[in-house]
Amino acid sequence: MRMLKKALYVGVALAALGSGAARADILIGVAGPRTGGYANFGEQVFQGAAQAVKDINAKGGVLGQKLKLEVGDDACDPKQAVSVANQFANHGVAFVAGHFCSGSSIPASAVYQDEGIVMMSFSSTNPKLTEQGFANIYRVCGRDDQQGPVAAAMIAKKFKGKKVAILHDKTGYGKGLADATKAGLNKMGIKETLYEAYTAGEKDYSALVTKMKNLGVEVVYLGGYHTEGGLIMRQAAEQGYHPRMVSGDGLATSEFGQIAGKAADGTLFTFTPDPRKDAKNKKIVEAFRASGFEPEGYTLNSYATVQAFAQAAAMAKSVKAKDLNKALHAGKFDTLLGMIEFDKNGDPKAPGYVFYEWNGGTFDYAK
């Protein structure tokens, strides 16, 4: 029944396209956490995709048709992500920007592969996502096995001889990033003082903080998100304990500073270069700010996924998955993130990572 419904949606769109008569909208989806602990990241990606659709439609749309955006809330929950993926398939979406969390993207990707829908994540960094042998799955961000070694090299150089703890939140993203950083450190002969998992969503991490304090840990590498990272740093400060935290792109949100307060100062994290600082993006960044929204974190990544889809569809003269795949693997796509090319797995060929540092309630490039 689901396949029949999808066929009907696609059939109507293609018939309208071929007839030259009234043209149907091209339906695309954006998926991420609209509710739950990571809803602020969801707001980033929903705003980014919505603005991209608005701007593309203002220039005539895609293949002479307007894009229509459907939002799916997966709450960064694997089961809910599969439900969202099935909902998108039933509604006949041609493309999905998402999902946000690796733990959601990986199970949802199996649905998109089965249904013949192209999915492109703006943020999921777990290597497994693009190593499943699925033809329709892409991402515009880097991978944990690229991000982790960058963090490891910096820790080895900047914090030489310091005791390091590696923590993770048990998720596909957090554990994947922590393990990649651990592997990088171990390869350089650096053995962590503590490697430990914590449970996301709790409010009290004082026991973990005390354990690290008693072990003399001076550097904490966090494989996880801003909420727990902020609580850990705040609760450490409350004990008079001030380790340096290093993490990944899960700290690229103003909420980390709000949660950690002054304890956030000095925290370092890896992320791709900030597209807000690129002069060619000035008008788009100003448009977001004029609406009262700061396009931090993954906002412009999300915008870029929709751009890549629109350009691939124009190149392919089609929104069929097989045609989009040919275009995506053959082309170069001019996006807010710069020129993107995809390798055979659907990963960007040159993602690049830099360090950011938190100070005074905000973050910028580390000096």
C-alpha positions in Angstrom: 0.0 0.0 0.0 2.8 2.4 0.9 4.6 1.7 -2.4 1.3 2.3 -4.3 0.7 5.6 -2.5 4.2 6.7 -3.3 3.8 5.6 -7.0 0.6 7.7 -7.2 2.4 10.8 -5.8 5.3 10.5 -8.1 3.1 9.6 -11.0 1.0 12.8 -10.6 4.2 14.9 -10.3 5.8 13.4 -13.4 2.6 13.6 -15.4 2.2 17.3 -14.6 5.9 17.9 -15.5 5.5 16.1 -18.8 2.2 17.7 -19.9 3.2 21.3 -19.6 -0.1 21.9 -17.8 -0.6 22.8 -14.1 2.5 21.6 -12.4 2.5 19.8 -9.0 4.9 20.8 -6.2 8.0 18.8 -5.6 7.7 17.6 -2.0 10.9 17.3 0.0 11.3 16.5 3.7 13.6 17.8 6.5 14.0 15.6 9.6 15.5 16.3 13.0 14.6 16.8 16.6 11.7 19.2 17.0 11.1 18.0 20.5 13.3 16.5 23.2 16.7 17.5 24.5 18.2 18.4 21.1 15.3 20.5 19.8 17.5 23.6 19.5 19.5 21.7 16.8 16.3 20.8 15.2 15.3 24.5 15.0 18.6 25.2 13.3 18.1 22.6 10.5 14.4 23.4 10.1 15.1 27.1 9.7 17.9 26.4 7.2 15.9 24.1 5.0 12.8 26.4 5.1 14.9 29.4 4.0 16.6 27.4 1.2 13.2 26.4 -0.1 11.9 30.0 0.1 15.0 31.3 -1.8 14.9 28.6 -4.4 11.2 29.0 -5.1 11.7 32.8 -5.4 14.1 32.0 -8.3 11.6 29.8 -10.1 11.9 26.5 -8.1 13.3 23.3 -9.4 12.5 22.1 -13.0 9.8 24.7 -13.2 8.1 23.5 -10.1 7.9 24.9 -6.6 9.4 23.0 -3.7 7.2 22.2 -0.8 8.7 21.3 2.6 7.4 18.7 5.0 8.9 18.6 8.5 9.5 15.4 10.4 10.2 15.3 14.2 12.3 12.3 15.1 13.3 13.6 18.6 16.7 12.0 17.9 15.0 8.7 18.7 15.7 5.7 16.3 12.2 4.3 16.4 10.6 7.7 15.8 13.1 8.3 13.0 11.9 5.2 11.2 8.4 6.3 11.7 9.2 9.7 10.1 11.0 8.0 7.2 7.9 5.8 6.5 5.7 8.9 6.7 7.8 10.7 4.2 7.7 7.7 1.9 3.9 7.4 2.2 3.6 11.1 1.3 5.8 10.8 -1.8 8.8 12.9 -0.9 11.5 13.1 -3.6 14.3 14.0 -1.2 15.1 14.1 2.5 17.4 16.6 4.2 18.3 14.8 7.4 18.4 13.3 9.8 20.3 15.2 12.5 21.5 12.5 15.0 23.5 9.5 13.6 21.4 7.2 15.8 18.4 8.4 13.8 20.0 8.7 10.4 21.3 5.1 10.3 18.0 3.3 10.9 16.0 5.8 8.8 18.5 5.4 5.9 17.4 1.7 5.4 13.8 3.0 4.8 15.0 5.5 2.2 17.1 2.9 0.5 14.1 0.5 0.3 11.8 3.2 -0.9 14.2 4.8 -3.5 14.5 8.2 -1.8 17.7 10.2 -1.7 18.6 11.3 1.8 21.4 13.8 2.6 22.4 14.5 6.2 23.7 17.9 7.3 25.1 16.6 10.6 25.3 12.8 11.1 29.0 12.0 11.4 29.1 8.3 12.3 31.0 6.5 9.5 28.5 3.6 9.3 25.9 5.9 7.7 27.6 5.9 4.3 29.3 2.5 4.7 26.1 0.3 4.5 26.4 0.0 0.7 23.3 2.2 0.2 23.2 4.0 -3.1 20.9 6.9 -2.0 22.6 8.1 1.2 24.8 11.2 1.4 26.0 13.8 3.9 27.5 17.3 3.6 29.4 17.1 6.9 32.5 15.1 7.8 32.9 11.8 9.6 33.9 10.8 13.1 37.0 9.1 11.8 38.0 12.4 10.3 37.0 14.6 13.2 38.4 12.4 16.0 42.0 12.3 14.7 42.0 16.1 14.5 41.0 16.3 18.1 43.5 13.7 19.2 46.4 15.5 17.4 45.4 18.8 19.1 45.1 17.2 22.6 48.5 15.5 22.1 50.2 18.8 21.2 48.4 21.3 23.4 47.9 19.2 26.5 51.1 17.1 26.4 51.5 15.1 29.5 48.1 15.9 30.9 45.7 13.3 32.2 42.8 12.7 29.8 39.4 11.3 30.3 37.3 10.2 27.4 33.5 10.2 27.9 30.6 9.3 25.7 26.8 9.2 25.8 26.4 5.7 24.3 24.8 7.2 21.1 25.9 6.5 17.5 27.3 10.0 17.3 28.8 10.3 20.8 30.5 6.9 21.1 31.6 7.0 17.5 33.4 10.3 18.0 34.8 9.4 21.4 36.2 6.1 20.0 37.7 7.8 17.0 39.5 10.3 19.3 40.6 7.5 21.6 42.0 5.5 18.7 43.9 8.6 17.6 45.4 9.2 21.0 46.3 5.5 21.5 48.0 5.4 18.1 50.3 8.2 19.3 51.1 6.2 22.5 48.8 8.3 24.7 46.7 6.2 27.1 43.6 7.8 28.6 43.2 7.9 32.4 39.5 7.2 32.2 37.2 5.9 29.4 33.6 6.0 30.6 30.0 6.1 29.3 27.3 8.3 30.8 23.6 8.4 30.3 22.2 11.3 28.3 19.2 13.1 29.8 20.2 12.9 33.5 20.6 16.1 35.6 23.3 15.0 38.1 26.7 14.1 36.9 28.4 14.9 40.2 29.6 11.4 40.8 31.3 11.3 37.4 32.8 14.7 38.1 34.1 13.5 41.5 35.6 10.4 39.9 37.5 12.5 37.4 38.6 15.0 40.0 40.0 12.2 42.3 41.9 10.7 39.3 43.5 14.0 38.6 42.0 14.3 35.1 43.0 17.6 33.5 41.4 17.3 30.1 37.9 15.9 29.4 37.1 14.7 25.9 33.3 14.6 25.5 31.7 12.4 22.8 28.2 13.8 23.1 26.0 16.9 23.1 25.8 20.4 24.7 23.3 19.7 27.4 25.3 17.0 29.2 28.6 18.7 28.4 27.3 21.9 29.9 26.1 20.2 33.1 29.4 18.3 33.5 31.4 21.5 33.3 29.0 23.5 35.6 29.0 20.7 38.2 32.8 20.4 38.0 33.1 24.2 38.7 30.8 23.8 41.7 33.3 21.4 43.2 36.1 23.8 42.6 37.4 21.6 39.8 38.3 23.2 36.4 39.4 20.7 33.7 39.5 21.7 30.1 36.8 20.2 27.9 37.4 19.2 24.3 34.5 18.0 22.2 33.0 17.8 18.7 30.3 19.7 16.8 27.7 18.8 19.4 28.7 21.9 21.3 28.0 24.2 18.3 25.0 25.9 20.0 24.6 28.9 22.3 22.8 26.6 24.8 26.1 25.1 25.9 27.2 28.5 27.2 23.8 29.1 28.8 24.0 25.7 30.7 27.7 25.8 31.7 27.9 29.5 32.4 31.4 30.8 33.1 32.6 27.2 33.3 32.2 27.0 29.5 35.1 29.4 29.0 38.1 27.7 27.4 36.1 24.8 26.1 37.4 23.7 22.7 35.4 21.8 20.0 35.9 20.8 16.4 33.6 21.8 13.6 33.8 22.7 9.9 34.7 26.3 9.0 31.9 28.8 9.9 30.0 29.6 6.7 28.7 32.8 8.3 32.1 34.3 7.9 32.2 33.7 4.2 31.6 37.1 2.5 29.5 35.4 -0.3 27.0 34.3 2.3 26.5 37.8 3.8 23.0 38.5 2.4 21.6 35.1 3.4 23.1 35.4 6.9 21.6 38.9 7.2 18.2 37.6 6.1 18.2 35.1 8.9 19.3 37.7 11.4 16.6 40.2 10.2 14.0 37.5 11.0 15.4 37.3 14.5 17.2 34.0 14.0 21.0 33.5 14.3 22.1 30.9 11.7 24.6 29.2 14.0 25.6 25.5 14.1 23.9 23.4 11.4 21.5 26.1 10.0 23.6 26.7 6.9 24.5 23.0 6.5 20.8 22.3 6.2 20.4 25.1 3.7 23.3 23.6 1.7 21.7 20.1 1.5 18.7 21.6 -0.2 20.9 23.6 -2.5 22.8 20.4 -3.5 19.5 18.6 -4.2 18.1 21.4 -6.3 21.3 21.7 -8.4 21.5 17.9 -8.8 17.8 17.8 -10.0 18.5 20.6 -12.5 21.6 18.7 -13.7 19.6 15.4 -14.0 16.4 17.1 -15.3 14.7 14.7 -12.9 13.9 14.0 -9.2 14.1 10.3 -9.6 16.6 8.7 -7.2 18.6 6.9 -9.9 19.0 10.2 -11.9 19.8 12.2 -8.8 22.4 9.7 -7.8 24.2 9.9 -11.1 24.2 13.7 -10.9 25.3 13.8 -7.3 28.3 11.5 -8.0 29.3 13.3 -11.2 28.8 16.9 -10.3 30.2 19.7 -8.2 27.7 21.7 -6.2 28.1 25.4 -5.3 26.6 25.7 -1.7 26.9 28.0 1.3 29.5 25.5 2.6 31.6 26.0 -0.6 31.9 23.7 -3.5 30.9 20.1 -2.6 31.8 16.9 -4.4 30.7 13.5 -3.2 32.9 10.3 -3.2 31.6 6.8 -4.0 30.1 6.4 -0.5 28.3 9.7 -0.5 30.7 11.5 1.7 32.0 15.0 0.9 35.6 14.8 -0.5 37.0 17.7 1.5 35.0 18.4 4.7 37.8 20.0 6.8 37.7 20.7 10.5 38.9 23.6 12.6 38.8 24.4 16.3 36.5 26.7 18.1 36.7 28.0 21.6 34.1 29.2 24.1 34.6 32.5 25.9 32.2 35.0 27.3 29.1 33.0 26.4 29.9 32.6 22.8 32.3 30.7 20.5 34.6 31.6 17.7 37.7 30.3 16.0 40.3 29.2 18.6 43.5 31.3 18.6 
